[in-house]
Amino acid sequence: MAPRVSLTLLLLLLLCCGDASGTPELRRPPARIGVIGAGIGGTSAAYFLRQKFGPEVRIDVFERGEVGGRLATVRLEGRDYEAGGAVLHPLNLHMKQFVKELGLSVLQSQDGLLGIYSGEEFVFEESSWYVWTLLKLFWRYGLNPLRSYMWVEEVLEKFMRVYRYQSRDYAFSSPEHLLQALGGASFLRMLNQTIDESLQKARFSQAFINEMVTPIMRVNYGQSASINSFVGAVSLAGASGGLWSVEGGNKLVCTGLLYASKAQLISGPVISIEEKTRLKGRSGGLTKQYEVTYNSTSGVTSDAYDILLIATPLQRKIANITFHNFSPQIPEFPAPYHQTVATFVRGHINASFFGYQDPSPFHLKTIFTMEDPHLFINSLGMVSPVQGNLSPPVWKLFSRQLLTNEQLKLLFSSYDLVEVRIWLAYPHYSPPEKCPPFILHDHMYYVNAIEWAASAMEMSAISAKNVALLAHHHWYSKMNMIDQENLHERLKTEL
């Protein structure tokens, strides 16, 4: 007869020996997690990390400038205007959830009549009569506008799978693995061909690509239809209706998420990151941590972290961080970010510059431009303050270079206020794209890797959750939750 083992003894044996299957919950949580960057990527990462690791973990967020990063406003005589990421799509579910949970208010994008300028004339102008605008569209471009809407909707339908995957805690080790899980080989092909090539293969007319698609790329990413097809689809989706922003400025989402995450904000630039091996408390074992050295108000300081997330572009002109004692070395990501200049002008448009002899019929509120070597602006449009109140007309111009006084005098018959912001706003896209990995080291992750597929507020939030999930799964050895194949088919069978 087999000896009887008491329940108490059995439990003690299990606690002492551990679970042979490696049940992750038996491992201690990390003591400290560091996040470098307090833009939308960094603050949403801190928020998701808090959700996954619980209330006891200390989370530090480093920021060299203002919270919000590339979500920023510019002040003109007491009124604030969006200077960075300005509008959101109605299907941006993470951003919608943030706004709801943080108790923020929403402003709907103000519609105004649009014109497409070639450098010599307007090739298309919207009418205040919607039906007439549709007739003009179909007369000039046939069914191309309708087909482009359907093309973007097909991409969005596949892309929306990401929310289902993330709600079930699935994560991906690289942007390519993520795109493969969303849209299969077709999404990966989009990284390797231009939006021009993709639309030509889909039999869109070259006139439609030149006159409609290219101007949208220029206003959203400051580049032509030579950008990769995936970011091109994101750009086209951003030209649809129902766009919105946060009342008071989109950067309020970042400050709200930082507060909700209960993270500690550390002001000052990070100088270097070094892998260190340390004694593990009283147990005497060894553990590896990341020592972050930064400039603080009290001078150069260092702190050690079990997990580290980098949520700022690893570009020397943006975040000049040196990596020490890593084997293999952390790779360089030399591909450049694209400069965009946002110029805010309070004044009156010079209608004659755009071919109007009489300024009175000039009714356009937004002007997109085609690719032309003589054009020194990508777009200009009338904008409202983030507070939503009315104000004297303020125009926001996008250009690749700083505008000269002579150029401003060509565009405006008179003006009395000018404010400029120069951004390294998003990658310079040049397919075929090779995205950086989300995983830089054992427990060090790169939120901004997603930008080489497409740069947008919602893309950063999606990447932040993916990286928070990666950090959690690696820490607790839940490898079955990373890079799983055929997720869409498997999840379709769930009740």
C-alpha positions as CSV (number, residue, x, y, z in Angstrom):
1,M,0.0,0.0,0.0
2,A,1.5,3.4,-1.0
3,P,2.4,5.8,1.8
4,R,0.0,8.7,2.3
5,V,1.4,12.2,1.9
6,S,-0.3,15.0,3.8
7,L,-1.7,17.9,1.8
8,T,0.5,20.3,3.7
9,L,3.7,18.4,2.9
10,L,2.7,18.2,-0.8
11,L,2.2,22.0,-0.9
12,L,5.6,22.5,0.8
13,L,7.3,20.3,-1.8
14,L,5.7,22.1,-4.6
15,L,6.7,25.5,-3.3
16,C,10.3,24.4,-2.6
17,C,10.9,22.5,-5.8
18,G,9.0,24.8,-8.1
19,D,6.7,23.8,-11.0
20,A,8.5,21.5,-13.5
21,S,6.5,23.1,-16.3
22,G,8.0,26.5,-15.4
23,T,4.8,28.2,-14.3
24,P,5.7,31.9,-14.6
25,E,3.8,33.2,-11.6
26,L,6.4,31.7,-9.2
27,R,9.0,34.2,-10.4
28,R,9.3,37.5,-8.5
29,P,8.2,40.6,-10.3
30,P,10.9,43.1,-11.4
31,A,11.8,45.8,-8.9
32,R,12.3,48.7,-11.3
33,I,11.4,49.3,-14.9
34,G,12.8,52.3,-16.9
35,V,11.2,54.0,-19.9
36,I,13.2,56.5,-22.0
37,G,10.9,59.0,-23.6
38,A,7.6,60.6,-22.5
39,G,5.9,61.0,-25.8
40,I,2.8,58.9,-26.7
41,G,4.9,55.8,-27.1
42,G,6.7,56.1,-23.7
43,T,3.7,57.2,-21.6
44,S,1.4,54.6,-23.1
45,A,4.1,52.0,-22.5
46,A,4.3,53.0,-18.8
47,Y,0.5,52.7,-18.6
48,F,0.5,49.2,-20.1
49,L,3.4,48.1,-18.0
50,R,1.5,49.1,-14.9
51,Q,-1.4,47.1,-16.1
52,K,0.7,44.0,-16.6
53,F,3.2,44.1,-13.7
54,G,0.9,45.5,-11.0
55,P,1.2,48.3,-8.4
56,E,4.4,47.3,-6.6
57,V,6.8,47.8,-9.5
58,R,8.6,51.1,-9.6
59,I,8.4,52.7,-13.1
60,D,10.6,55.6,-14.0
61,V,10.1,57.6,-17.2
62,F,13.0,59.8,-18.6
63,E,12.2,62.8,-20.7
64,R,14.8,65.4,-21.8
65,G,12.1,67.9,-23.0
66,E,8.4,68.3,-22.4
67,V,6.0,65.4,-21.8
68,G,4.3,64.7,-25.1
69,G,7.4,64.6,-27.3
70,R,6.2,65.1,-30.9
71,L,2.7,65.8,-29.6
72,A,3.2,69.4,-28.9
73,T,1.4,72.8,-29.2
74,V,2.5,76.2,-30.2
75,R,1.1,79.4,-28.6
76,L,0.0,82.4,-30.6
77,E,-1.2,85.3,-28.4
78,G,-2.8,83.2,-25.7
79,R,-4.2,80.4,-28.0
80,D,-2.6,77.0,-28.5
81,Y,-2.4,75.2,-31.8
82,E,-1.3,71.6,-32.6
83,A,2.2,71.7,-33.9
84,G,2.9,67.9,-33.9
85,G,0.5,65.0,-34.4
86,A,-2.8,66.7,-35.0
87,V,-5.6,64.4,-35.9
88,L,-6.8,60.8,-35.1
89,H,-8.8,58.3,-37.1
90,P,-12.2,57.1,-35.7
91,L,-10.8,53.5,-35.6
92,N,-7.9,54.4,-33.4
93,L,-9.2,52.3,-30.6
94,H,-6.3,52.7,-28.1
95,M,-6.4,56.5,-28.3
96,K,-10.2,56.5,-28.0
97,Q,-9.9,54.3,-24.9
98,F,-7.2,56.6,-23.4
99,V,-9.4,59.6,-23.9
100,K,-12.4,57.9,-22.3
101,E,-10.5,56.6,-19.3
102,L,-8.7,59.9,-18.7
103,G,-11.9,61.9,-18.9
104,L,-10.7,64.1,-21.8
105,S,-13.0,65.8,-24.4
106,V,-12.9,65.4,-28.1
107,L,-12.9,68.0,-30.9
108,Q,-14.2,66.9,-34.3
109,S,-12.0,68.0,-37.3
110,Q,-13.4,71.2,-38.9
111,D,-14.3,70.6,-42.5
112,G,-13.3,73.1,-45.1
113,L,-13.1,73.2,-48.8
114,L,-10.0,71.6,-50.3
115,G,-8.0,72.4,-53.4
116,I,-5.1,70.5,-55.1
117,Y,-2.5,72.8,-56.5
118,S,0.0,71.7,-59.2
119,G,2.4,74.6,-58.9
120,E,0.6,76.4,-61.8
121,E,-3.1,75.9,-61.3
122,F,-5.7,74.0,-59.2
123,V,-6.3,70.7,-60.8
124,F,-9.2,70.0,-58.4
125,E,-11.3,72.1,-56.1
126,E,-14.1,71.0,-53.8
127,S,-17.4,72.7,-54.0
128,S,-19.7,73.8,-51.2
129,W,-22.3,71.6,-53.0
130,Y,-21.3,68.0,-52.1
131,V,-23.0,66.4,-55.1
132,W,-21.1,68.7,-57.4
133,T,-17.8,67.7,-55.8
134,L,-18.7,64.1,-56.3
135,L,-19.5,64.7,-60.0
136,K,-16.2,66.6,-60.5
137,L,-14.3,63.7,-58.9
138,F,-15.9,61.0,-61.0
139,W,-15.6,63.2,-64.2
140,R,-11.8,63.6,-63.7
141,Y,-10.9,60.3,-62.0
142,G,-13.6,57.8,-62.9
143,L,-14.1,55.1,-60.2
144,N,-10.6,55.7,-58.8
145,P,-11.8,57.6,-55.7
146,L,-14.3,54.9,-54.8
147,R,-11.8,52.1,-55.5
148,S,-9.2,53.8,-53.3
149,Y,-11.7,54.0,-50.5
150,M,-12.3,50.2,-50.8
151,W,-8.6,49.5,-51.0
152,V,-7.9,51.3,-47.8
153,E,-10.9,49.7,-46.1
154,E,-9.6,46.3,-47.0
155,V,-6.2,47.2,-45.4
156,L,-8.0,48.5,-42.3
157,E,-10.1,45.5,-41.9
158,K,-7.0,43.3,-41.6
159,F,-5.2,45.8,-39.5
160,M,-8.0,45.9,-36.9
161,R,-7.1,42.3,-35.9
162,V,-4.3,43.8,-33.8
163,Y,-6.8,44.8,-31.1
164,R,-8.1,41.3,-30.8
165,Y,-4.6,39.9,-30.5
166,Q,-3.6,42.4,-27.9
167,S,-6.7,41.9,-25.9
168,R,-5.6,38.3,-25.5
169,D,-2.0,39.3,-24.6
170,Y,-0.4,38.0,-27.8
171,A,2.9,39.8,-28.7
172,F,5.4,39.9,-31.6
173,S,9.1,40.2,-31.6
174,S,9.4,42.4,-34.7
175,P,7.3,44.8,-36.8
176,E,7.5,42.2,-39.6
177,H,6.1,39.4,-37.4
178,L,3.3,41.8,-36.3
179,L,2.4,42.7,-39.9
180,Q,2.6,39.0,-41.0
181,A,0.1,38.1,-38.3
182,L,-2.3,40.9,-39.4
183,G,-2.2,40.7,-43.2
184,G,0.1,37.8,-44.2
185,A,2.4,38.1,-47.1
186,S,0.4,41.0,-48.6
187,F,1.3,43.3,-45.7
188,L,5.0,42.4,-45.9
189,R,5.0,43.1,-49.6
190,M,3.6,46.6,-48.7
191,L,6.8,47.3,-46.8
192,N,8.9,46.4,-49.9
193,Q,7.1,48.5,-52.6
194,T,6.1,52.1,-52.9
195,I,2.5,53.2,-52.7
196,D,2.9,54.3,-56.3
197,E,3.8,50.8,-57.3
198,S,1.1,49.2,-55.3
199,L,-1.6,51.4,-56.7
200,Q,-0.3,51.0,-60.3
201,K,-0.5,47.2,-59.9
202,A,-4.1,47.6,-58.7
203,R,-4.7,49.5,-61.9
204,F,-5.2,53.0,-60.5
205,S,-4.7,55.8,-63.0
206,Q,-1.4,57.7,-62.9
207,A,-3.3,61.0,-62.9
208,F,-5.2,59.9,-59.7
209,I,-1.9,58.9,-58.1
210,N,-0.2,62.2,-59.0
211,E,-3.0,64.5,-58.3
212,M,-4.7,62.9,-55.3
213,V,-2.5,60.3,-53.6
214,T,0.9,62.2,-53.8
215,P,-0.5,65.4,-52.2
216,I,-1.9,63.3,-49.3
217,M,1.6,61.8,-48.8
218,R,3.1,65.2,-48.9
219,V,0.9,66.7,-46.2
220,N,1.0,63.7,-43.8
221,Y,4.6,62.6,-44.2
222,G,6.3,65.3,-46.2
223,Q,7.3,62.8,-48.9
224,S,6.1,61.7,-52.3
225,A,4.3,58.5,-53.4
226,S,7.7,56.8,-53.2
227,I,7.1,56.0,-49.5
228,N,6.3,52.4,-48.6
229,S,2.8,51.1,-49.4
230,F,1.9,50.3,-45.8
231,V,2.6,53.8,-44.5
232,G,0.9,55.1,-47.7
233,A,-2.3,53.2,-46.7
234,V,-2.1,54.7,-43.2
235,S,-1.7,58.2,-44.8
236,L,-4.8,57.6,-47.1
237,A,-6.8,56.4,-44.1
238,G,-5.9,59.7,-42.4
239,A,-7.5,61.6,-45.3
240,S,-11.0,60.1,-44.6
241,G,-13.8,61.7,-42.6
242,G,-14.6,61.5,-38.9
243,L,-11.1,62.7,-37.8
244,W,-10.8,64.1,-34.3
245,S,-8.4,65.5,-31.8
246,V,-8.3,66.1,-28.0
247,E,-9.6,69.3,-26.7
248,G,-6.8,71.2,-25.0
249,G,-4.2,69.4,-27.1
250,N,-3.3,65.8,-28.0
251,K,-0.4,66.0,-25.6
252,L,-2.9,65.8,-22.7
253,V,-3.2,62.1,-23.4
254,C,0.5,61.8,-22.5
255,T,0.3,63.7,-19.3
256,G,-2.8,61.8,-18.4
257,L,-1.2,58.4,-19.1
258,L,1.9,59.3,-17.1
259,Y,-0.3,60.1,-14.1
260,A,-2.5,57.0,-14.5
261,S,0.6,54.8,-14.7
262,K,1.9,56.2,-11.3
263,A,5.3,56.4,-12.9
264,Q,8.1,58.7,-11.7
265,L,9.1,61.4,-14.2
266,I,12.8,62.0,-14.4
267,S,13.7,65.2,-16.3
268,G,17.0,65.1,-18.2
269,P,18.7,63.5,-21.2
270,V,19.9,59.9,-21.0
271,I,23.6,59.7,-21.8
272,S,24.4,56.0,-21.8
273,I,23.1,52.5,-21.0
274,E,25.3,49.7,-19.7
275,E,24.6,46.1,-18.9
276,K,25.8,45.3,-15.3
277,T,26.0,42.1,-13.4
278,R,25.1,42.5,-9.7
279,L,24.5,40.4,-6.6
280,K,20.9,39.5,-6.1
281,G,20.1,40.7,-2.6
282,R,20.7,38.2,0.3
283,S,20.4,35.2,-1.9
284,G,23.9,35.8,-3.2
285,G,23.0,34.9,-6.8
286,L,23.8,37.1,-9.8
287,T,21.4,39.1,-11.8
288,K,21.8,41.4,-14.9
289,Q,20.5,44.9,-14.9
290,Y,20.6,48.0,-17.1
291,E,22.4,51.0,-15.7
292,V,21.0,54.2,-17.1
293,T,23.3,57.3,-16.8
294,Y,21.6,60.6,-17.3
295,N,21.9,64.3,-16.6
296,S,19.7,65.5,-13.8
297,T,19.3,68.8,-11.9
298,S,21.8,67.5,-9.4
299,G,24.4,66.4,-12.1
300,V,25.2,63.1,-13.7
301,T,23.3,60.3,-12.1
302,S,22.9,56.5,-12.6
303,D,20.1,54.1,-11.7
304,A,19.7,50.4,-12.4
305,Y,16.7,48.7,-14.0
306,D,15.5,45.1,-14.4
307,I,13.6,46.0,-17.6
308,L,14.3,48.9,-19.9
309,L,12.1,50.3,-22.7
310,I,13.4,52.9,-25.2
311,A,10.6,55.1,-26.5
312,T,12.5,57.7,-28.4
313,P,14.1,57.4,-31.9
314,L,17.6,56.0,-31.7
315,Q,19.0,58.7,-33.9
316,R,22.0,60.7,-33.0
317,K,20.2,64.0,-33.8
318,I,17.3,63.1,-31.5
319,A,18.6,60.8,-28.7
320,N,22.4,60.5,-28.5
321,I,22.6,57.4,-26.3
322,T,25.7,55.3,-26.0
323,F,25.5,51.6,-25.3
324,H,28.3,50.0,-23.1
325,N,29.2,46.4,-22.3
326,F,26.7,44.7,-24.6
327,S,27.5,41.4,-26.3
328,P,26.4,41.4,-29.1
329,Q,26.5,45.2,-29.5
330,I,23.3,47.1,-29.8
331,P,23.1,47.8,-33.6
332,E,23.1,51.3,-35.0
333,F,20.0,52.4,-36.9
334,P,21.5,55.0,-39.3
335,A,18.4,55.5,-41.5
336,P,17.5,59.2,-41.2
337,Y,14.3,60.9,-39.9
338,H,12.6,63.3,-42.2
339,Q,12.6,67.0,-41.4
340,T,9.3,68.8,-41.5
341,V,8.9,72.5,-40.8
342,A,5.5,73.7,-39.4
343,T,5.0,77.4,-39.9
344,F,2.0,79.2,-38.3
345,V,1.0,82.5,-39.9
346,R,-1.8,84.9,-38.9
347,G,-2.6,86.8,-42.0
348,H,-4.5,86.9,-45.3
349,I,-3.7,84.6,-48.3
350,N,-2.4,86.2,-51.4
351,A,-4.9,84.7,-53.8
352,S,-3.0,85.8,-56.9
353,F,-0.2,83.4,-56.0
354,F,-2.6,80.6,-56.7
355,G,-3.9,82.1,-59.9
356,Y,-6.9,84.1,-58.6
357,Q,-7.1,87.6,-60.0
358,D,-9.9,88.6,-57.7
359,P,-9.3,87.5,-54.0
360,S,-13.0,87.6,-53.1
361,P,-13.9,84.2,-54.5
362,F,-11.0,82.5,-52.8
363,H,-12.9,80.1,-50.5
364,L,-10.5,77.3,-49.9
365,K,-9.5,76.4,-46.3
366,T,-7.0,73.7,-47.2
367,I,-4.5,73.5,-50.1
368,F,-2.5,70.3,-50.9
369,T,0.2,70.4,-53.4
370,M,1.5,68.1,-56.1
371,E,5.2,67.2,-56.6
372,D,6.9,70.1,-58.2
373,P,10.5,71.2,-57.8
374,H,9.5,74.9,-57.8
375,L,7.0,74.5,-54.9
376,F,8.4,75.4,-51.5
377,I,5.4,74.2,-49.5
378,N,3.8,70.8,-49.1
379,S,0.5,72.2,-47.9
380,L,-1.3,75.0,-46.0
381,G,-4.5,75.0,-44.2
382,M,-6.6,77.1,-41.8
383,V,-6.5,75.7,-38.3
384,S,-8.4,76.3,-35.1
385,P,-7.0,76.5,-31.5
386,V,-6.9,73.3,-29.5
387,Q,-9.4,74.9,-27.1
388,G,-11.9,74.8,-29.9
389,N,-12.8,78.5,-29.7
390,L,-12.9,80.8,-32.7
391,S,-10.0,83.1,-33.5
392,P,-8.7,85.3,-36.3
393,P,-7.5,83.1,-39.2
394,V,-4.3,81.2,-38.6
395,W,-2.7,79.2,-41.4
396,K,-0.5,76.2,-40.8
397,L,2.1,75.5,-43.5
398,F,4.2,72.4,-44.0
399,S,7.5,72.6,-45.8
400,R,10.8,70.8,-46.1
401,Q,12.9,73.8,-45.4
402,L,12.5,77.0,-43.3
403,L,10.4,79.5,-45.3
404,T,12.1,82.8,-46.1
405,N,10.5,86.2,-45.7
406,E,10.3,86.5,-49.5
407,Q,8.4,83.2,-49.7
408,L,6.0,84.3,-47.0
409,K,5.3,87.6,-48.8
410,L,4.5,85.6,-51.9
411,L,1.9,83.5,-50.0
412,F,0.4,86.2,-47.9
413,S,-0.9,89.7,-48.9
414,S,-0.4,90.7,-45.3
415,Y,0.5,89.0,-42.0
416,D,1.5,90.1,-38.5
417,L,2.4,86.9,-36.6
418,V,4.7,84.0,-37.5
419,E,5.8,81.0,-35.4
420,V,7.9,78.1,-36.5
421,R,8.5,74.5,-35.3
422,I,11.2,72.3,-36.9
423,W,10.7,68.6,-36.5
424,L,12.5,65.4,-37.2
425,A,9.0,64.1,-37.4
426,Y,9.0,60.6,-38.9
427,P,11.4,58.3,-40.8
428,H,12.4,59.0,-44.3
429,Y,10.7,56.1,-46.0
430,S,12.5,54.4,-48.8
431,P,11.3,50.8,-49.5
432,P,12.3,48.1,-49.3
433,E,12.1,48.8,-45.5
434,K,14.0,46.9,-42.9
435,C,12.4,47.6,-39.5
436,P,14.5,47.6,-36.3
437,P,13.5,44.8,-33.9
438,F,11.3,45.4,-30.8
439,I,13.8,43.3,-28.8
440,L,17.2,45.0,-28.4
441,H,18.5,42.8,-25.6
442,D,17.3,40.2,-23.1
443,H,15.0,42.7,-21.3
444,M,15.5,45.8,-23.3
445,Y,12.9,46.9,-25.9
446,Y,12.5,49.5,-28.6
447,V,9.0,51.0,-28.9
448,N,9.9,53.2,-31.9
449,A,10.7,50.2,-34.1
450,I,7.1,50.3,-35.4
451,E,7.7,53.7,-37.0
452,W,9.6,52.2,-39.9
453,A,6.4,50.4,-40.9
454,A,4.3,53.6,-40.3
455,S,4.5,56.5,-37.9
456,A,1.3,57.7,-36.2
457,M,0.0,58.2,-32.7
458,E,-2.0,55.0,-32.8
459,M,0.9,53.0,-34.2
460,S,3.0,54.2,-31.2
461,A,0.2,53.1,-28.8
462,I,0.0,49.7,-30.4
463,S,3.8,49.3,-30.3
464,A,3.8,50.3,-26.7
465,K,1.3,47.6,-25.7
466,N,3.2,45.0,-27.8
467,V,6.5,45.9,-26.1
468,A,4.9,45.9,-22.6
469,L,3.5,42.4,-23.4
470,L,6.9,41.2,-24.6
471,A,8.5,42.5,-21.4
472,H,5.9,40.6,-19.3
473,H,6.1,37.4,-21.3
474,H,9.9,37.3,-21.3
475,W,10.1,38.1,-17.6
476,Y,7.7,35.2,-16.7
477,S,8.8,32.9,-19.5
478,K,5.5,32.9,-21.3
479,M,7.1,32.2,-24.7
480,N,4.0,30.6,-26.0
481,M,2.4,34.1,-26.2
482,I,5.0,35.4,-28.6
483,D,5.1,35.1,-32.5
484,Q,2.2,32.6,-32.6
485,E,1.2,31.7,-36.2
486,N,-2.3,31.6,-37.7
487,L,-3.7,33.6,-34.8
488,H,-6.6,34.9,-37.0
489,E,-7.8,31.5,-37.9
490,R,-7.3,30.2,-34.3
491,L,-9.2,33.0,-32.7
492,K,-12.1,32.8,-35.2
493,T,-12.9,29.4,-33.7
494,E,-13.2,30.8,-30.1
495,L,-16.7,31.1,-28.7
